[in-house]
Amino acid sequence: MKNIKAVLLIVTVMASGIAQAQYVQEKPNVEFMFKVEAGYLHAVGNYGQPTTEATEVTGANIQGTGYNLNLHEEAAGLNVMAGINISQDFFLGGGLGYSFCAPMRPVRLDQNSHMALVFVDMDFRPVGNTWAPMVGARLGGSYLMNPNNYGNTLTPFAELYGGLNWFYDHALQQMDRNYHSLFVETGVQFVQGTVFIPIRVGWRW
């Protein structure tokens, strides 16, 4: 009887070790991840200054260095990011963004400008629950394309944000490669001499 108990104990320990090894193997420490998000950016402050108007010298049009956005310009934007997921909870990657900016008080879509972003993105969100908070930051550059005589502007870009993830693939809730989620986020963004409050929805996979 003692021999049978010993054998059963050894088999149980071995089976547990194999299961644990398989579980760890299914949870890589580093894995590729993609994110895409879109939303509205509400302008709350402006610190930019326009440059001197373009002048004509010997028939040539000399452009200024560009307008920063003014307080009455709102924006709608799209960001696409790719990077690595580290130990499931951390994301580090790079992203590209585009924003369409136009005065909204009053609405003047004919006076629009276009803003391109390149940035490093990092965030943290625990994946062990169906719902999980998220905090993150972005740093990079912004290129504002003005269709007027004031030219274009290249400035730094920075953002702090937080949000909430919904891990919708409930069958994978035991932290085994459970990265698929929908999320909402908001924060504070400084770009082109303007402070925005972004409100976005997104998808990570």
MDAnalysis code that builds the backbone (N, CA, C; Angstrom):
import MDAnalysis as mda
import numpy as np

u = mda.Universe.empty(615, n_residues=205, atom_resindex=np.repeat(np.arange(205), 3), trajectory=True)
u.add_TopologyAttr("name", ["N", "CA", "C"] * 205)
u.add_TopologyAttr("resid", np.arange(1, 206))
u.add_TopologyAttr("resname", ["MET", "LYS", "ASN", "ILE", "LYS", "ALA", "VAL", "LEU", "LEU", "ILE", "VAL", "THR", "VAL", "MET", "ALA", "SER", "GLY", "ILE", "ALA", "GLN", "ALA", "GLN", "TYR", "VAL", "GLN", "GLU", "LYS", "PRO", "ASN", "VAL", "GLU", "PHE", "MET", "PHE", "LYS", "VAL", "GLU", "ALA", "GLY", "TYR", "LEU", "HIS", "ALA", "VAL", "GLY", "ASN", "TYR", "GLY", "GLN", "PRO", "THR", "THR", "GLU", "ALA", "THR", "GLU", "VAL", "THR", "GLY", "ALA", "ASN", "ILE", "GLN", "GLY", "THR", "GLY", "TYR", "ASN", "LEU", "ASN", "LEU", "HIS", "GLU", "GLU", "ALA", "ALA", "GLY", "LEU", "ASN", "VAL", "MET", "ALA", "GLY", "ILE", "ASN", "ILE", "SER", "GLN", "ASP", "PHE", "PHE", "LEU", "GLY", "GLY", "GLY", "LEU", "GLY", "TYR", "SER", "PHE", "CYS", "ALA", "PRO", "MET", "ARG", "PRO", "VAL", "ARG", "LEU", "ASP", "GLN", "ASN", "SER", "HIS", "MET", "ALA", "LEU", "VAL", "PHE", "VAL", "ASP", "MET", "ASP", "PHE", "ARG", "PRO", "VAL", "GLY", "ASN", "THR", "TRP", "ALA", "PRO", "MET", "VAL", "GLY", "ALA", "ARG", "LEU", "GLY", "GLY", "SER", "TYR", "LEU", "MET", "ASN", "PRO", "ASN", "ASN", "TYR", "GLY", "ASN", "THR", "LEU", "THR", "PRO", "PHE", "ALA", "GLU", "LEU", "TYR", "GLY", "GLY", "LEU", "ASN", "TRP", "PHE", "TYR", "ASP", "HIS", "ALA", "LEU", "GLN", "GLN", "MET", "ASP", "ARG", "ASN", "TYR", "HIS", "SER", "LEU", "PHE", "VAL", "GLU", "THR", "GLY", "VAL", "GLN", "PHE", "VAL", "GLN", "GLY", "THR", "VAL", "PHE", "ILE", "PRO", "ILE", "ARG", "VAL", "GLY", "TRP", "ARG", "TRP"])
u.atoms.positions = np.array([
    [0.829, -1.207, 0.000],
    [0.000, 0.000, 0.000],
    [0.865, 1.260, 0.000],
    [1.940, 1.214, 0.793],
    [2.830, 2.361, 0.846],
    [3.485, 2.594, -0.502],
    [3.817, 1.506, -1.201],
    [4.441, 1.643, -2.514],
    [3.484, 2.288, -3.512],
    [2.203, 1.918, -3.431],
    [1.200, 2.497, -4.330],
    [1.054, 3.988, -4.057],
    [1.010, 4.368, -2.762],
    [0.901, 5.787, -2.409],
    [2.109, 6.561, -2.905],
    [3.286, 5.953, -2.791],
    [4.502, 6.630, -3.249],
    [4.488, 6.826, -4.755],
    [4.032, 5.779, -5.460],
    [3.941, 5.877, -6.920],
    [2.945, 6.951, -7.328],
    [1.774, 6.962, -6.661],
    [0.761, 7.975, -6.975],
    [1.279, 9.383, -6.701],
    [2.041, 9.544, -5.608],
    [2.599, 10.853, -5.281],
    [3.589, 11.299, -6.344],
    [4.451, 10.354, -6.782],
    [5.435, 10.694, -7.810],
    [4.750, 11.066, -9.114],
    [3.732, 10.314, -9.505],
    [2.989, 10.599, -10.729],
    [2.305, 11.947, -10.642],
    [1.710, 12.250, -9.486],
    [1.032, 13.547, -9.301],
    [2.012, 14.704, -9.424],
    [3.182, 14.565, -8.783],
    [4.192, 15.626, -8.850],
    [4.681, 15.808, -10.276],
    [4.917, 14.697, -10.992],
    [5.381, 14.791, -12.378],
    [4.332, 15.435, -13.266],
    [3.072, 15.047, -13.092],
    [1.999, 15.624, -13.900],
    [1.852, 17.113, -13.629],
    [1.994, 17.496, -12.358],
    [1.914, 18.908, -12.009],
    [3.051, 19.691, -12.638],
    [4.257, 19.107, -12.617],
    [5.409, 19.777, -13.230],
    [5.252, 19.948, -14.726],
    [4.731, 18.904, -15.401],
    [4.502, 18.990, -16.846],
    [3.456, 20.038, -17.171],
    [2.383, 20.070, -16.396],
    [1.322, 21.061, -16.622],
    [1.835, 22.470, -16.409],
    [2.646, 22.646, -15.343],
    [3.199, 23.979, -15.075],
    [4.146, 24.410, -16.188],
    [4.969, 23.487, -16.673],
    [5.889, 23.816, -17.765],
    [5.129, 24.191, -19.024],
    [4.049, 23.459, -19.298],
    [3.234, 23.774, -20.468],
    [2.574, 25.134, -20.306],
    [2.105, 25.430, -19.085],
    [1.458, 26.716, -18.811],
    [2.424, 27.869, -19.017],
    [3.645, 27.707, -18.516],
    [4.661, 28.749, -18.683],
    [5.042, 28.889, -20.147],
    [5.126, 27.758, -20.849],
    [5.490, 27.797, -22.261],
    [4.455, 28.547, -23.082],
    [3.179, 28.483, -22.675],
    [2.120, 29.156, -23.399],
    [2.045, 30.633, -23.060],
    [2.859, 31.085, -22.108],
    [2.885, 32.490, -21.714],
    [4.271, 33.064, -22.002],
    [4.577, 33.411, -23.231],
    [5.903, 33.950, -23.544],
    [6.107, 35.297, -22.856],
    [7.347, 35.571, -22.490],
    [7.651, 36.845, -21.842],
    [7.595, 38.014, -22.821],
    [7.830, 37.749, -24.097],
    [7.802, 38.802, -25.105],
    [6.988, 38.322, -26.299],
    [6.081, 39.154, -26.751],
    [5.262, 38.796, -27.906],
    [4.856, 40.070, -28.641],
    [4.703, 39.986, -29.951],
    [4.290, 41.137, -30.744],
    [2.847, 41.525, -30.443],
    [2.570, 42.819, -30.522],
    [1.220, 43.324, -30.282],
    [0.963, 44.518, -31.185],
    [-0.292, 44.694, -31.552],
    [-0.719, 45.838, -32.361],
    [-1.871, 46.550, -31.659],
    [-1.915, 47.861, -31.847],
    [-3.026, 48.666, -31.322],
    [-3.463, 49.659, -32.397],
    [-4.758, 49.923, -32.429],
    [-5.290, 50.966, -33.296],
    [-6.364, 51.699, -32.500],
    [-6.405, 53.027, -32.645],
    [-7.356, 53.823, -31.880],
    [-7.743, 55.068, -32.655],
    [-8.932, 55.564, -32.363],
    [-9.430, 56.769, -33.032],
    [-10.263, 57.556, -32.034],
    [-10.313, 58.878, -32.233],
    [-11.110, 59.669, -31.322],
    [-11.067, 61.153, -31.612],
    [-11.576, 61.893, -30.643],
    [-11.745, 63.341, -30.716],
    [-10.788, 64.005, -29.738],
    [-10.179, 65.127, -30.153],
    [-9.262, 65.874, -29.302],
    [-9.835, 67.268, -29.060],
    [-10.139, 67.545, -27.799],
    [-10.726, 68.829, -27.418],
    [-9.628, 69.786, -26.958],
    [-9.521, 70.939, -27.599],
    [-8.494, 71.920, -27.259],
    [-8.898, 72.697, -26.010],
    [-7.988, 72.793, -25.031],
    [-8.288, 73.503, -23.783],
    [-7.298, 74.625, -23.502],
    [-6.213, 74.730, -24.246],
    [-5.242, 75.797, -24.019],
    [-4.312, 75.926, -25.202],
    [-3.794, 77.148, -25.417],
    [-2.929, 77.398, -26.558],
    [-1.770, 78.290, -26.149],
    [-0.556, 77.905, -26.575],
    [0.630, 78.672, -26.241],
    [1.449, 79.018, -27.481],
    [0.881, 78.796, -28.656],
    [1.612, 79.050, -29.887],
    [1.461, 80.474, -30.378],
    [2.354, 80.850, -31.258],
    [2.326, 82.174, -31.869],
    [2.472, 82.037, -33.382],
    [1.691, 82.793, -34.154],
    [1.866, 82.758, -35.615],
    [3.144, 83.478, -36.013],
    [3.675, 83.126, -37.157],
    [4.857, 83.805, -37.665],
    [4.441, 84.991, -38.525],
    [5.435, 85.766, -38.959],
    [5.167, 86.904, -39.823],
    [4.590, 86.432, -41.151],
    [3.678, 87.207, -41.686],
    [3.053, 86.821, -42.946],
    [4.087, 86.686, -44.059],
    [3.735, 85.816, -44.998],
    [4.610, 85.629, -46.157],
    [4.701, 86.924, -46.954],
    [5.867, 87.183, -47.478],
    [6.082, 88.380, -48.288],
    [6.646, 87.984, -49.641],
    [6.584, 88.880, -50.547],
    [7.131, 88.609, -51.873],
    [8.413, 89.412, -52.065],
    [9.489, 88.711, -52.379],
    [10.769, 89.357, -52.612],
    [11.209, 88.980, -54.021],
    [11.327, 89.984, -54.866],
    [11.698, 89.769, -56.276],
    [10.847, 88.693, -56.925],
    [9.549, 88.740, -56.610],
    [8.626, 87.816, -57.252],
    [8.544, 86.456, -56.603],
    [9.380, 86.164, -55.593],
    [9.353, 84.845, -54.939],
    [8.545, 84.925, -53.650],
    [7.713, 83.934, -53.413],
    [6.890, 83.882, -52.203],
    [7.704, 83.280, -51.054],
    [8.004, 84.075, -50.034],
    [8.800, 83.616, -48.896],
    [7.847, 83.224, -47.774],
    [7.826, 81.932, -47.396],
    [6.896, 81.452, -46.376],
    [7.495, 81.564, -44.985],
    [6.619, 81.697, -44.020],
    [7.048, 81.690, -42.635],
    [7.295, 80.269, -42.159],
    [7.579, 80.127, -40.858],
    [7.861, 78.802, -40.314],
    [6.608, 78.079, -39.855],
    [5.453, 78.714, -39.902],
    [4.215, 77.988, -39.631],
    [3.412, 78.520, -38.466],
    [2.110, 78.319, -38.522],
    [1.209, 78.597, -37.416],
    [1.206, 77.432, -36.453],
    [1.151, 77.723, -35.165],
    [0.693, 76.713, -34.224],
    [-0.834, 76.725, -34.244],
    [-1.440, 75.662, -33.766],
    [-2.895, 75.606, -33.732],
    [-3.430, 76.663, -32.783],
    [-4.611, 77.208, -33.097],
    [-5.206, 78.174, -32.184],
    [-6.238, 77.495, -31.294],
    [-6.706, 78.215, -30.284],
    [-7.576, 77.628, -29.266],
    [-8.886, 77.120, -29.842],
    [-9.330, 77.678, -30.953],
    [-10.625, 77.298, -31.499],
    [-10.539, 76.149, -32.493],
    [-9.381, 75.534, -32.610],
    [-9.250, 74.386, -33.503],
    [-9.359, 73.088, -32.715],
    [-10.339, 72.271, -33.064],
    [-10.480, 70.933, -32.508],
    [-9.842, 69.950, -33.491],
    [-9.786, 68.669, -33.122],
    [-9.151, 67.691, -33.998],
    [-9.815, 66.329, -33.843],
    [-9.732, 65.553, -34.902],
    [-10.108, 64.142, -34.891],
    [-8.904, 63.360, -35.382],
    [-8.550, 62.276, -34.675],
    [-7.295, 61.616, -34.992],
    [-7.375, 60.107, -35.010],
    [-6.395, 59.496, -35.672],
    [-6.240, 58.049, -35.768],
    [-4.787, 57.698, -35.477],
    [-4.551, 56.722, -34.586],
    [-3.207, 56.245, -34.259],
    [-3.110, 54.750, -34.505],
    [-1.969, 54.318, -35.045],
    [-1.688, 52.900, -35.254],
    [-0.338, 52.600, -34.614],
    [-0.275, 51.565, -33.755],
    [0.937, 51.250, -33.009],
    [1.293, 49.777, -33.133],
    [2.579, 49.477, -33.133],
    [3.083, 48.105, -33.149],
    [4.269, 48.035, -32.203],
    [4.373, 46.903, -31.482],
    [5.477, 46.769, -30.546],
    [5.499, 45.404, -29.911],
    [6.080, 45.330, -28.724],
    [6.192, 44.059, -28.016],
    [5.443, 44.129, -26.692],
    [4.849, 43.009, -26.346],
    [4.200, 42.827, -25.065],
    [5.201, 42.151, -24.137],
    [5.525, 42.757, -22.995],
    [6.548, 42.253, -22.093],
    [5.881, 41.724, -20.825],
    [6.089, 40.423, -20.533],
    [5.494, 39.789, -19.348],
    [3.998, 40.052, -19.269],
    [3.359, 40.086, -20.389],
    [1.918, 40.218, -20.558],
    [1.356, 41.589, -20.194],
    [1.887, 42.236, -19.169],
    [1.256, 43.452, -18.664],
    [1.803, 44.740, -19.264],
    [2.997, 44.718, -19.857],
    [3.642, 45.932, -20.350],
    [3.698, 45.931, -21.878],
    [3.452, 47.102, -22.454],
    [3.579, 47.270, -23.899],
    [4.592, 48.372, -24.183],
    [5.500, 48.123, -25.153],
    [6.461, 49.116, -25.598],
    [6.551, 49.028, -27.115],
    [6.327, 50.153, -27.787],
    [6.358, 50.123, -29.243],
    [6.412, 51.509, -29.837],
    [6.227, 51.563, -31.136],
    [6.217, 52.826, -31.865],
    [4.903, 53.004, -32.578],
    [4.595, 54.257, -32.926],
    [3.316, 54.517, -33.560],
    [3.360, 55.656, -34.558],
    [2.365, 55.644, -35.418],
    [2.128, 56.711, -36.379],
    [0.718, 57.231, -36.168],
    [0.548, 58.537, -36.309],
    [-0.764, 59.122, -36.112],
    [-1.082, 60.194, -37.136],
    [-2.366, 60.443, -37.303],
    [-2.834, 61.508, -38.191],
    [-4.007, 62.204, -37.518],
    [-4.022, 63.536, -37.575],
    [-5.124, 64.317, -37.032],
    [-5.587, 65.348, -38.041],
    [-6.894, 65.471, -38.162],
    [-7.523, 66.503, -38.986],
    [-7.981, 67.606, -38.056],
    [-7.475, 68.819, -38.268],
    [-7.741, 69.939, -37.366],
    [-8.508, 71.034, -38.102],
    [-9.490, 71.615, -37.420],
    [-10.276, 72.689, -38.022],
    [-10.955, 73.506, -36.931],
    [-11.198, 74.812, -37.173],
    [-11.936, 75.622, -36.196],
    [-13.355, 75.091, -36.023],
    [-13.805, 75.027, -34.762],
    [-15.140, 74.515, -34.468],
    [-16.018, 75.530, -33.747],
    [-15.508, 76.716, -33.517],
    [-16.280, 77.758, -32.818],
    [-16.095, 79.098, -33.505],
    [-16.727, 79.347, -34.662],
    [-17.700, 78.503, -35.367],
    [-17.005, 77.453, -36.240],
    [-17.801, 76.548, -36.797],
    [-17.272, 75.482, -37.643],
    [-16.780, 76.073, -38.960],
    [-15.498, 75.830, -39.284],
    [-14.909, 76.287, -40.549],
    [-14.028, 75.170, -41.100],
    [-14.647, 74.171, -41.705],
    [-13.892, 73.051, -42.254],
    [-13.020, 73.458, -43.426],
    [-13.315, 74.603, -44.042],
    [-12.492, 75.060, -45.163],
    [-11.157, 75.627, -44.696],
    [-10.995, 75.849, -43.386],
    [-9.739, 76.362, -42.831],
    [-8.991, 75.262, -42.064],
    [-8.974, 74.084, -42.613],
    [-8.411, 72.934, -41.912],
    [-6.898, 72.845, -42.092],
    [-6.291, 72.026, -41.253],
    [-4.878, 71.668, -41.379],
    [-4.733, 70.194, -41.021],
    [-3.583, 69.627, -41.349],
    [-3.355, 68.198, -41.162],
    [-2.094, 68.000, -40.340],
    [-2.170, 67.085, -39.382],
    [-1.059, 66.891, -38.450],
    [-0.633, 65.424, -38.454],
    [0.639, 65.164, -38.722],
    [1.201, 63.809, -38.696],
    [2.050, 63.637, -37.439],
    [1.965, 62.448, -36.818],
    [2.686, 62.157, -35.585],
    [3.556, 60.918, -35.753],
    [4.723, 60.946, -35.119],
    [5.595, 59.782, -34.968],
    [5.998, 59.738, -33.501],
    [5.825, 58.582, -32.832],
    [6.041, 58.581, -31.394],
    [6.390, 57.191, -30.869],
    [6.940, 57.183, -29.653],
    [7.152, 55.968, -28.870],
    [5.994, 55.852, -27.888],
    [5.415, 54.657, -27.789],
    [4.244, 54.431, -26.937],
    [4.574, 53.362, -25.904],
    [4.169, 53.578, -24.663],
    [4.349, 52.582, -23.611],
    [3.126, 52.592, -22.707],
    [2.689, 51.416, -22.281],
    [1.565, 51.365, -21.346],
    [1.656, 50.138, -20.463],
    [0.903, 50.183, -19.381],
    [0.811, 49.068, -18.437],
    [-0.651, 48.779, -18.182],
    [-1.035, 47.513, -18.277],
    [-2.377, 47.088, -17.900],
    [-2.307, 45.615, -17.516],
    [-2.818, 45.260, -16.330],
    [-2.831, 43.852, -15.915],
    [-3.859, 43.073, -16.724],
    [-3.517, 41.849, -17.133],
    [-4.407, 41.102, -18.024],
    [-5.130, 39.961, -17.324],
    [-5.060, 39.879, -16.010],
    [-5.664, 38.756, -15.319],
    [-7.162, 38.834, -15.147],
    [-7.777, 39.976, -15.422],
    [-9.203, 40.153, -15.211],
    [-9.886, 40.551, -16.514],
    [-11.205, 40.374, -16.538],
    [-11.975, 40.766, -17.726],
    [-11.875, 42.263, -17.954],
    [-11.938, 43.051, -16.878],
    [-11.794, 44.500, -16.948],
    [-10.494, 44.884, -16.272],
    [-9.720, 45.757, -16.895],
    [-8.428, 46.138, -16.332],
    [-8.127, 47.591, -16.648],
    [-7.581, 48.340, -15.681],
    [-7.172, 49.723, -15.947],
    [-5.918, 49.767, -16.793],
    [-5.613, 50.945, -17.310],
    [-4.434, 51.138, -18.152],
    [-3.886, 52.534, -17.920],
    [-2.554, 52.652, -17.857],
    [-1.880, 53.949, -17.819],
    [-0.748, 53.903, -18.831],
    [-0.457, 55.058, -19.438],
    [0.586, 55.067, -20.453],
    [1.089, 56.451, -20.772],
    [2.092, 56.500, -21.655],
    [2.696, 57.766, -22.064],
    [3.210, 57.634, -23.490],
    [3.265, 58.777, -24.193],
    [3.787, 58.821, -25.553],
    [4.693, 60.040, -25.702],
    [5.801, 59.845, -26.425],
    [6.744, 60.924, -26.724],
    [7.137, 60.823, -28.186],
    [7.223, 61.974, -28.855],
    [7.619, 61.939, -30.252],
    [7.625, 63.317, -30.872],
    [7.301, 63.364, -32.163],
    [7.288, 64.614, -32.905],
    [6.014, 64.769, -33.708],
    [5.688, 66.015, -34.028],
    [4.477, 66.336, -34.774],
    [4.816, 67.273, -35.924],
    [4.281, 66.959, -37.093],
    [4.487, 67.797, -38.270],
    [3.139, 68.315, -38.727],
    [2.943, 69.637, -38.595],
    [1.682, 70.275, -38.971],
    [1.777, 70.800, -40.394],
    [0.842, 70.366, -41.235],
    [0.804, 70.782, -42.643],
    [-0.291, 71.821, -42.827],
    [0.126, 73.043, -43.056],
    [-0.805, 74.155, -43.208],
    [-1.000, 74.500, -44.680],
    [-2.200, 74.429, -45.198],
    [-2.438, 74.811, -46.598],
    [-2.621, 76.322, -46.736],
    [-1.655, 77.077, -46.252],
    [-1.734, 78.541, -46.350],
    [-0.324, 79.096, -46.505],
    [-0.203, 80.392, -46.506],
    [1.095, 81.034, -46.739],
    [2.020, 81.031, -45.529],
    [1.583, 80.417, -44.431],
    [2.416, 80.412, -43.242],
    [3.297, 79.170, -43.140],
    [3.188, 78.271, -44.065],
    [4.085, 77.122, -44.077],
    [3.720, 76.050, -43.062],
    [4.694, 75.207, -42.717],
    [4.483, 74.059, -41.858],
    [5.283, 74.196, -40.562],
    [4.934, 73.362, -39.555],
    [5.590, 73.443, -38.257],
    [5.947, 72.052, -37.757],
    [7.187, 71.872, -37.282],
    [7.623, 70.633, -36.652],
    [7.876, 70.907, -35.174],
    [7.163, 70.195, -34.292],
    [7.300, 70.432, -32.849],
    [7.329, 69.100, -32.098],
    [7.801, 69.112, -30.838],
    [7.710, 67.898, -30.005],
    [6.257, 67.561, -29.686],
    [6.035, 66.315, -29.336],
    [4.705, 65.819, -28.985],
    [4.825, 64.984, -27.711],
    [3.924, 65.196, -26.756],
    [3.935, 64.431, -25.511],
    [2.508, 64.192, -25.041],
    [2.282, 63.025, -24.453],
    [0.939, 62.696, -23.968],
    [1.018, 61.747, -22.784],
    [0.181, 61.999, -21.770],
    [-0.063, 61.079, -20.668],
    [-1.514, 60.644, -20.752],
    [-1.783, 59.343, -20.583],
    [-3.164, 58.883, -20.736],
    [-3.469, 57.731, -19.798],
    [-4.745, 57.508, -19.582],
    [-5.228, 56.383, -18.795],
    [-6.522, 55.886, -19.403],
    [-6.890, 54.661, -19.066],
    [-8.099, 54.122, -19.660],
    [-8.527, 52.826, -19.023],
    [-9.449, 52.142, -19.695],
    [-10.022, 50.898, -19.208],
    [-10.094, 49.902, -20.352],
    [-9.574, 48.684, -20.117],
    [-9.585, 47.608, -21.112],
    [-10.679, 46.598, -20.791],
    [-11.329, 46.104, -21.837],
    [-12.246, 44.983, -21.726],
    [-11.678, 43.822, -22.527],
    [-11.221, 42.774, -21.848],
    [-10.672, 41.598, -22.515],
    [-11.831, 40.709, -22.949],
    [-12.276, 40.905, -24.174],
    [-13.523, 40.309, -24.638],
    [-13.412, 38.821, -24.948],
    [-12.192, 38.302, -25.165],
    [-12.016, 36.887, -25.490],
    [-12.006, 36.096, -24.184],
    [-13.195, 35.863, -23.634],
    [-13.308, 35.329, -22.278],
    [-12.764, 33.912, -22.161],
    [-12.706, 33.160, -23.258],
    [-12.193, 31.791, -23.212],
    [-10.720, 31.745, -22.837],
    [-10.024, 32.870, -22.963],
    [-8.600, 32.910, -22.652],
    [-8.319, 33.742, -21.404],
    [-9.227, 33.702, -20.442],
    [-9.101, 34.569, -19.284],
    [-8.071, 34.110, -18.261],
    [-7.481, 32.928, -18.426],
    [-6.522, 32.451, -17.442],
    [-5.106, 32.947, -17.721],
    [-4.978, 34.107, -18.307],
    [-3.705, 34.763, -18.586],
    [-2.853, 33.981, -19.581],
    [-3.468, 33.144, -20.394],
    [-2.763, 32.444, -21.456],
    [-2.968, 33.187, -22.761],
    [-2.002, 34.017, -23.109],
    [-2.045, 34.755, -24.368],
    [-3.356, 35.531, -24.517],
    [-3.849, 36.060, -23.404],
    [-5.103, 36.804, -23.418],
    [-4.814, 38.289, -23.575],
    [-4.571, 38.711, -24.803],
    [-4.218, 40.100, -25.032],
    [-5.300, 40.865, -25.777],
    [-6.256, 40.203, -26.363],
    [-7.250, 40.873, -27.190],
    [-8.192, 41.700, -26.317],
    [-8.280, 42.979, -26.591],
    [-9.162, 43.814, -25.782],
    [-9.625, 45.033, -26.571],
    [-10.768, 45.544, -26.168],
    [-11.260, 46.851, -26.583],
    [-11.009, 47.803, -25.426],
    [-10.728, 49.081, -25.721],
    [-10.431, 49.996, -24.630],
    [-10.919, 51.405, -24.936],
    [-11.093, 52.165, -23.877],
    [-11.366, 53.602, -23.957],
    [-10.272, 54.300, -23.165],
    [-9.898, 55.508, -23.597],
    [-8.836, 56.220, -22.907],
    [-9.032, 57.721, -23.029],
    [-8.456, 58.426, -22.080],
    [-8.407, 59.880, -22.121],
    [-7.123, 60.312, -21.429],
    [-6.773, 61.591, -21.548],
    [-5.534, 62.053, -20.952],
    [-5.280, 63.516, -21.250],
    [-4.005, 63.871, -21.312],
    [-3.574, 65.233, -21.619],
    [-2.498, 65.151, -22.690],
    [-2.664, 65.904, -23.761],
    [-1.717, 65.906, -24.870],
    [-1.248, 67.329, -25.152],
    [0.075, 67.482, -25.331],
    [0.628, 68.778, -25.719],
    [1.293, 68.632, -27.075],
    [0.814, 69.389, -28.054],
    [1.345, 69.293, -29.403],
    [1.052, 70.593, -30.146],
    [2.007, 71.043, -30.959],
    [1.840, 72.255, -31.769],
    [1.393, 73.464, -30.934],
    [1.976, 73.599, -29.751],
    [1.654, 74.744, -28.908],
    [0.270, 74.700, -28.312],
    [-0.416, 73.564, -28.367],
    [-1.795, 73.454, -27.904],
    [-1.942, 72.280, -26.944],
    [-2.754, 72.451, -25.906],
    [-3.090, 71.377, -24.978],
    [-4.444, 70.797, -25.373],
    [-4.469, 69.491, -25.615],
    [-5.696, 68.787, -25.966],
    [-6.069, 67.800, -24.867],
    [-7.369, 67.528, -24.765],
    [-7.893, 66.415, -23.978],
    [-8.424, 65.390, -24.973],
    [-7.709, 64.280, -25.216],
    [-8.183, 63.275, -26.170],
    [-9.210, 62.338, -25.533],
    [-10.178, 61.934, -26.322],
    [-11.165, 60.919, -25.922],
    [-11.198, 59.901, -27.052],
    [-10.751, 58.652, -26.768],
    [-10.565, 57.674, -27.837],
    [-11.157, 56.321, -27.474],
    [-11.422, 55.535, -28.528],
    [-11.727, 54.124, -28.383],
    [-10.699, 53.363, -29.223],
    [-10.372, 52.123, -28.815],
    [-9.346, 51.397, -29.537],
    [-9.473, 49.896, -29.392],
    [-8.591, 49.208, -30.104],
    [-8.551, 47.743, -30.136],
    [-7.110, 47.309, -30.118],
    [-6.786, 46.355, -29.261],
    [-5.448, 45.770, -29.214],
    [-5.540, 44.266, -29.461],
    [-4.549, 43.739, -30.206],
    [-4.537, 42.306, -30.487],
    [-3.098, 41.826, -30.704],
])
